[in-house]
């Protein structure tokens, strides 16, 4: 099997502020280019999310159902 069986990891964070903080930390650590998708909102659940990439290019999804930023 040539493809990596892992497509993404998902982590819940406390609130929208934590999503913004994650991007700040990634940038400060030199991983700003690994922000795969900026802040977004799922339609049905109204959850906020952000995608990052790890060094192996797996997607890391950070999300929260508490949408206040």
C-alpha positions, 0 to 999 in steps of 0.5 A: 500500500503506497498511500498513507492510511491516515488522512487527518487528526482532529482535536477539539479546543475550548473556543474560537480564541483557542483557534486564533491562538493556534495560528499565532503559535504556529507562526511564532514557531516557524510553521505559518506555511503549514496553516492549510486553511484559515478559520472556517465554519461548518454549516450544519453544526456551526462549529468553527475550524482551522486546518494545519499540516504536520511535518508529514503533511497530515491534516490536523483539524482544530475545532470548537462548537463554542463559536464566540471569538 
